[in-house]
Amino acid sequence: MVDIGETLVRDDRYWGSWADWLGVPRHTVSALVGAVTALGLDNAEAIRMIRPGIDLQAAYREREHSGRGEFLDETDLYPDVRDSLQALKGMGLRVCIAGNQTAKVGSLLRGLDLPVDAIATSGEWGVAKPDAAFFDRVIKLAGAAPGETLYVGDHPVNDVVPAKEAGLASCLIRRGPWGLLWGNDPAVPADLRIEGLADLPALLSMAERWS
């Protein structure tokens, strides 16, 4: 089971589009996202710092209505994504994608025809990480026992810890601001740590519990 943002997809376009919408330099948004990350705050706090009192849901709707809403294409994927997912499928594994994204992102990802068995988002499920109910849905989507399911993500609080609490194995990917900030922190209870998805097939081929 693979997360979406900063695991499969770079967030450059997402934060850049918010900067353009808010009328501030893109580096300003990037810096604020880094600051709230280091403080352990929700990413959305970066937007609220720029526009105090903003109604984020209303802003999402306004952006979509204006034609400046969410968008994904092949260029948003990390370079190792497609080949790595195909390699995992070639090992006979059930490969699924599930992360905190809107229903629109789910549709956009399906349009990329990735070599996976299923794609789901928090917007489609009506529950988001780190809620335990999200990981209940992950287990059902995986179609395997929790201990035989590996969740790969970049965020300790949203991915590694709640996955472990749900009985899943966990893998922390060291990319994106969260993965790089906490990737080498021994306090993060990840079962595996990888630099990119290309590392995963070889690691799993040596782990009988996931083969």
MARDREN-542088 format. One record per residue: x, y, z of N, C-alpha, C in turn. Coordinates in pm, whole numbers, always signed. Layout:
N
- X,Y,Z,X,Y,Z,X,Y,Z $
...
END
This chain:
211
- +85,-119,+0,+0,+0,+0,+89,+125,+0 $
- +66,+215,-94,+155,+327,-115,+78,+459,-98 $
- +137,+551,-23,+84,+686,-5,+94,+763,-137 $
- +39,+884,-140,+37,+962,-264,+135,+1079,-259 $
- +101,+1183,-183,+183,+1303,-182,+323,+1280,-130 $
- +424,+1320,-207,+566,+1308,-175,+611,+1163,-158 $
- +528,+1069,-202,+567,+929,-214,+561,+890,-361 $
- +445,+914,-421,+431,+895,-566,+444,+1026,-641 $
- +385,+1130,-584,+367,+1257,-655,+440,+1369,-583 $
- +515,+1449,-657,+577,+1570,-602,+468,+1675,-576 $
- +486,+1750,-469,+387,+1851,-433,+418,+1989,-491 $
- +515,+1998,-581,+553,+2128,-638,+434,+2202,-698 $
- +362,+2132,-785,+250,+2196,-854,+143,+2240,-755 $
- +115,+2153,-655,+9,+2183,-558,+38,+2313,-483 $
- +159,+2322,-423,+191,+2441,-344,+215,+2562,-434 $
- +270,+2540,-552,+291,+2649,-645,+159,+2711,-689 $
- +59,+2628,-711,-72,+2680,-753,-139,+2759,-641 $
- -115,+2717,-516,-168,+2794,-404,-99,+2930,-395 $
- +32,+2932,-415,+104,+3059,-411,+51,+3154,-518 $
- +31,+3103,-638,-21,+3187,-746,-161,+3238,-713 $
- -242,+3152,-656,-379,+3190,-620,-380,+3298,-512 $
- -290,+3284,-416,-283,+3379,-305,-208,+3507,-342 $
- -139,+3505,-455,-67,+3624,-500,+61,+3650,-425 $
- +131,+3542,-386,+259,+3555,-317,+364,+3475,-392 $
- +493,+3506,-375,+598,+3428,-440,+593,+3281,-398 $
- +626,+3194,-489,+622,+3051,-459,+718,+3013,-347 $
- +833,+3081,-341,+929,+3046,-237,+875,+3083,-99 $
- +783,+3181,-92,+723,+3217,+36,+639,+3101,+89 $
- +558,+3043,+2,+477,+2929,+43,+565,+2811,+81 $
- +669,+2786,+1,+760,+2674,+32,+825,+2691,+169 $
- +868,+2814,+198,+931,+2840,+327,+834,+2819,+442 $
- +711,+2864,+424,+611,+2850,+531,+571,+2705,+550 $
- +563,+2629,+441,+533,+2486,+455,+644,+2418,+535 $
- +769,+2455,+507,+880,+2401,+584,+872,+2439,+731 $
- +832,+2564,+757,+823,+2611,+895,+715,+2536,+973 $
- +597,+2521,+914,+490,+2453,+987,+521,+2304,+1002 $
- +593,+2249,+905,+635,+2110,+916,+726,+2091,+1037 $
- +826,+2178,+1049,+920,+2169,+1161,+850,+2189,+1295 $
- +742,+2267,+1295,+667,+2293,+1418,+566,+2183,+1448 $
- +551,+2088,+1356,+456,+1979,+1376,+312,+2019,+1352 $
- +291,+2127,+1274,+156,+2175,+1246,+105,+2118,+1114 $
- -27,+2128,+1095,-88,+2085,+970,-39,+2173,+855 $
- -22,+2114,+738,+27,+2188,+622,-58,+2310,+590 $
- -187,+2298,+612,-278,+2407,+578,-249,+2534,+657 $
- -177,+2521,+767,-143,+2639,+845,-57,+2736,+765 $
- +17,+2685,+667,+97,+2773,+582,+7,+2869,+505 $
- -105,+2818,+457,-200,+2903,+384,-268,+3001,+479 $
- -301,+2954,+598,-369,+3041,+695,-278,+3153,+743 $
- -147,+3130,+743,-54,+3236,+781,-56,+3348,+677 $
- -71,+3311,+552,-75,+3410,+446,-209,+3482,+441 $
- -315,+3405,+460,-451,+3461,+452,-528,+3422,+579 $
- -503,+3493,+691,-573,+3459,+816,-724,+3459,+798 $
- -787,+3358,+855,-933,+3350,+849,-987,+3292,+720 $
- -900,+3246,+631,-944,+3193,+503,-1031,+3069,+524 $
- -1137,+3057,+446,-1221,+2938,+442,-1161,+2847,+335 $
- -1087,+2745,+377,-1013,+2664,+282,-1105,+2588,+187 $
- -1216,+2538,+238,-1308,+2464,+151,-1368,+2555,+46 $
- -1402,+2678,+87,-1456,+2774,-9,-1350,+2811,-112 $
- -1225,+2823,-67,-1116,+2856,-159,-1093,+2743,-259 $
- -1100,+2618,-214,-1088,+2505,-304,-1196,+2513,-413 $
- -1319,+2536,-369,-1430,+2541,-465,-1412,+2655,-564 $
- -1367,+2770,-515,-1347,+2885,-602,-1238,+2858,-704 $
- -1131,+2796,-662,-1022,+2763,-754,-1070,+2666,-862 $
- -1146,+2564,-821,-1197,+2468,-918,-1290,+2537,-1018 $
- -1377,+2621,-967,-1475,+2689,-1052,-1406,+2780,-1153 $
- -1293,+2837,-1115,-1221,+2928,-1202,-1130,+2855,-1301 $
- -1122,+2722,-1290,-1035,+2645,-1378,-890,+2641,-1332 $
- -865,+2680,-1207,-729,+2682,-1154,-714,+2584,-1037 $
- -790,+2477,-1044,-791,+2380,-935,-685,+2273,-950 $
- -708,+2162,-884,-610,+2054,-879,-588,+1992,-1016 $
- -462,+1952,-1040,-427,+1889,-1167,-306,+1801,-1145 $
- -304,+1687,-1212,-190,+1596,-1209,-170,+1538,-1348 $
- -44,+1522,-1385,-14,+1444,-1504,+117,+1369,-1481 $
- +167,+1305,-1584,+286,+1221,-1571,+405,+1296,-1513 $
- +415,+1425,-1541,+530,+1503,-1495,+530,+1524,-1344 $
- +417,+1501,-1279,+411,+1517,-1134,+461,+1394,-1059 $
- +473,+1281,-1129,+522,+1159,-1065,+672,+1166,-1045 $
- +719,+1110,-933,+863,+1091,-917,+911,+994,-1026 $
- +1034,+1012,-1075,+1081,+932,-1189,+1078,+781,-1169 $
- +1090,+735,-1044,+1097,+591,-1020,+961,+525,-1001 $
- +853,+601,-1006,+723,+549,-966,+673,+437,-1057 $
- +663,+464,-1184,+600,+367,-1274,+678,+234,-1279 $
- +807,+242,-1296,+888,+120,-1303,+885,+43,-1171 $
- +885,+116,-1058,+886,+49,-927,+754,-22,-901 $
- +645,+45,-932,+514,-19,-914,+502,-142,-1004 $
- +551,-132,-1126,+547,-247,-1217,+631,-362,-1164 $
- +746,-331,-1105,+832,-435,-1049,+763,-505,-932 $
- +694,-429,-849,+620,-489,-737,+508,-579,-789 $
- +438,-533,-892,+333,-616,-952,+394,-744,-1009 $
- +513,-731,-1069,+579,-847,-1127,+620,-950,-1024 $
- +627,-910,-896,+659,-1003,-788,+535,-1076,-739 $
- +421,-1047,-801,+297,-1112,-761,+229,-1046,-643 $
- +270,-924,-609,+211,-853,-495,+88,-775,-538 $
- -7,-762,-448,-119,-672,-471,-71,-531,-435 $
- -78,-441,-528,-25,-306,-511,-140,-206,-517 $
- -156,-130,-410,-265,-33,-401,-210,+103,-360 $
- -286,+206,-391,-252,+343,-356,-362,+398,-269 $
- -325,+460,-157,-425,+523,-70,-359,+635,+9 $
- -416,+757,+1,-357,+869,+72,-458,+979,+97 $
- -412,+1082,+166,-496,+1197,+198,-502,+1292,+79 $
- -599,+1270,-5,-619,+1353,-122,-768,+1364,-151 $
- -802,+1454,-238,-942,+1473,-274,-988,+1363,-369 $
- -1121,+1356,-387,-1175,+1261,-484,-1127,+1294,-625 $
- -1106,+1422,-655,-1057,+1460,-787,-919,+1404,-813 $
- -832,+1407,-712,-698,+1350,-728,-707,+1201,-755 $
- -800,+1133,-687,-819,+991,-715,-851,+967,-861 $
- -939,+1048,-915,-976,+1036,-1056,-859,+1066,-1148 $
- -782,+1170,-1114,-666,+1205,-1195,-560,+1095,-1194 $
- -539,+1033,-1078,-442,+924,-1070,-487,+804,-1153 $
- -615,+773,-1149,-664,+661,-1230,-643,+690,-1378 $
- -651,+816,-1415,-630,+854,-1554,-487,+833,-1601 $
- -393,+819,-1508,-253,+796,-1544,-223,+650,-1575 $
- -322,+563,-1551,-309,+420,-1583,-183,+359,-1520 $
- -167,+382,-1391,-53,+326,-1319,-71,+175,-1301 $
- +39,+98,-1294,+29,-47,-1278,-1,-86,-1134 $
- -124,-61,-1091,-167,-92,-955,-304,-160,-960 $
- -340,-221,-846,-468,-292,-839,-583,-202,-798 $
- -556,-98,-721,-664,-11,-675,-606,+122,-629 $
- -688,+226,-640,-651,+361,-595,-768,+416,-513 $
- -738,+473,-397,-842,+533,-313,-785,+656,-244 $
- -871,+752,-215,-830,+873,-144,-919,+898,-24 $
- -869,+979,+66,-947,+1014,+185,-1076,+1086,+146 $
- -1070,+1165,+40,-1190,+1234,-6,-1298,+1139,-52 $
- -1258,+1026,-109,-1355,+925,-153,-1407,+844,-36 $
- -1320,+821,+62,-1359,+740,+178,-1432,+820,+285 $
- -1412,+950,+287,-1474,+1032,+391,-1403,+1022,+524 $
- -1279,+979,+523,-1198,+971,+645,-1052,+985,+604 $
- -975,+1057,+686,-837,+1089,+649,-738,+1039,+754 $
- -615,+1017,+709,-506,+988,+804,-485,+1107,+896 $
- -448,+1081,+1019,-409,+953,+1080,-522,+878,+1149 $
- -647,+908,+1117,-761,+840,+1179,-749,+689,+1160 $
- -775,+615,+1266,-766,+469,+1259,-863,+413,+1156 $
- -976,+482,+1134,-1074,+433,+1036,-1017,+434,+894 $
- -926,+527,+867,-860,+527,+736,-782,+398,+716 $
- -709,+356,+819,-628,+235,+806,-713,+109,+811 $
- -832,+115,+869,-926,+4,+855,-962,-14,+708 $
- -984,+99,+638,-1015,+93,+496,-895,+45,+415 $
- -775,+84,+457,-653,+37,+391,-644,-115,+397 $
- -672,-171,+515,-664,-316,+532,-765,-387,+441 $
- -885,-332,+433,-987,-392,+345,-944,-382,+199 $
- -888,-268,+161,-845,-250,+23,-730,-345,-12 $
- -641,-366,+84,-526,-454,+61,-568,-599,+42 $
- -676,-639,+110,-724,-776,+97,-632,-878,+160 $
- -555,-835,+259,-461,-924,+328,-463,-891,+477 $
- -407,-981,+556,-397,-956,+699,-309,-833,+723 $
- -337,-757,+830,-255,-638,+858,-106,-665,+859 $
- -63,-774,+922,+78,-804,+932,+142,-841,+799 $
- +59,-867,+698,+109,-900,+565,+95,-780,+470 $
- +61,-666,+526,+41,-545,+446,+143,-440,+487 $
- +211,-384,+389,+311,-280,+412,+256,-147,+364 $
- +260,-45,+452,+218,+89,+413,+343,+175,+397 $
- +358,+235,+278,+474,+316,+246,+432,+463,+242 $
- +497,+547,+323,+465,+689,+324,+582,+772,+374 $
- +565,+903,+365,+674,+994,+398,+659,+1064,+532 $
- +546,+1044,+601,+516,+1124,+721,+502,+1035,+844 $
- +584,+1058,+947,+574,+975,+1068,+436,+976,+1133 $
- +378,+1095,+1150,+251,+1107,+1222,+133,+1056,+1139 $
- +134,+1085,+1011,+22,+1043,+926,+35,+903,+872 $
- +158,+855,+858,+180,+727,+791,+235,+619,+883 $
- +356,+639,+933,+425,+533,+1005,+355,+495,+1134 $
- +331,+591,+1221,+274,+560,+1353,+134,+500,+1344 $
- +38,+562,+1272,-95,+502,+1267,-98,+369,+1193 $
- -10,+350,+1095,-3,+220,+1028,+40,+112,+1127 $
- +141,+144,+1207,+188,+48,+1308,+78,+19,+1411 $
- +6,+123,+1451,-101,+105,+1550,-213,+17,+1495 $
- -230,+18,+1363,-332,-65,+1299,-283,-207,+1273 $
- -157,-234,+1307,-102,-367,+1290,-33,-390,+1158 $
- -20,-284,+1075,+48,-296,+948,+199,-280,+966 $
- +274,-335,+873,+416,-302,+866,+426,-164,+801 $
- +534,-92,+831,+545,+45,+780,+681,+69,+717 $
- +680,+156,+618,+803,+193,+548,+806,+344,+531 $
- +912,+408,+576,+928,+553,+562,+1016,+582,+442 $
- +964,+660,+349,+1041,+698,+232,+1104,+835,+255 $
- +1234,+844,+232,+1309,+966,+260,+1307,+1060,+139 $
- +1192,+1119,+112,+1185,+1225,+13,+1069,+1317,+46 $
- +1076,+1439,-8,+982,+1541,+35,+1025,+1597,+169 $
- +968,+1710,+211,+1013,+1775,+335,+996,+1690,+459 $
- +888,+1612,+466,+863,+1533,+587,+954,+1411,+592 $
- +967,+1343,+479,+1054,+1225,+474,+1199,+1258,+501 $
- +1244,+1372,+449,+1384,+1410,+470,+1408,+1462,+611 $
- +1309,+1531,+667,+1324,+1585,+802,+1333,+1474,+906 $
- +1249,+1372,+890,+1241,+1267,+992,+1295,+1132,+945 $
- +1348,+1126,+824,+1387,+998,+767,+1490,+921,+846 $
- +1580,+989,+915,+1684,+921,+992,+1662,+929,+1143 $
- +1544,+972,+1183,+1514,+985,+1326,+1486,+846,+1384 $
- +1569,+800,+1478,+1549,+666,+1535,+1421,+653,+1615 $
- +1360,+765,+1651,+1234,+759,+1726,+1116,+723,+1638 $
- +1131,+733,+1507,+1023,+697,+1416,+1024,+545,+1399 $
- +914,+476,+1437,+916,+329,+1443,+890,+259,+1311 $
- +958,+300,+1206,+938,+238,+1075,+1008,+103,+1069 $
- +944,+5,+1004,+1006,-126,+985,+1112,-121,+875 $
- +1086,-37,+775,+1180,-21,+665,+1198,+128,+637 $
- +1312,+164,+582,+1339,+301,+537,+1401,+292,+398 $
- +1350,+373,+307,+1400,+370,+170,+1426,+512,+122 $
- +1518,+524,+26,+1547,+653,-35,+1449,+684,-147 $
- +1395,+582,-209,+1299,+598,-317,+1228,+467,-339 $
- +1121,+469,-419,+1045,+348,-443,+1126,+241,-515 $
- +1230,+282,-588,+1314,+186,-658,+1384,+90,-561 $
- +1398,+129,-435,+1462,+43,-335,+1370,-69,-289 $
- +1240,-52,-307,+1143,-139,-241,+1139,-282,-296 $
- +1137,-305,-427,+1129,-444,-474,+1238,-534,-419 $
- +1362,-487,-418,+1471,-570,-368,+1455,-599,-220 $
- +1412,-499,-143,+1393,-521,+0,+1283,-623,+25 $
- +1174,-612,-47,+1062,-703,-24,+1091,-843,-75 $
- +1176,-855,-175,+1211,-989,-225,+1288,-1067,-120 $
- +1348,-995,-25,+1424,-1062,+81,+1342,-1080,+209 $
- +1217,-1032,+208,+1135,-1038,+328,+1020,-1135,+306 $
- +1032,-1253,+357,+932,-1357,+329,+794,-1320,+380 $
- +786,-1238,+480,+654,-1206,+536,+569,-1126,+438 $
- +633,-1060,+337,+556,-983,+238,+556,-1050,+101 $
- +621,-1169,+88,+629,-1232,-43,+514,-1330,-63 $
END
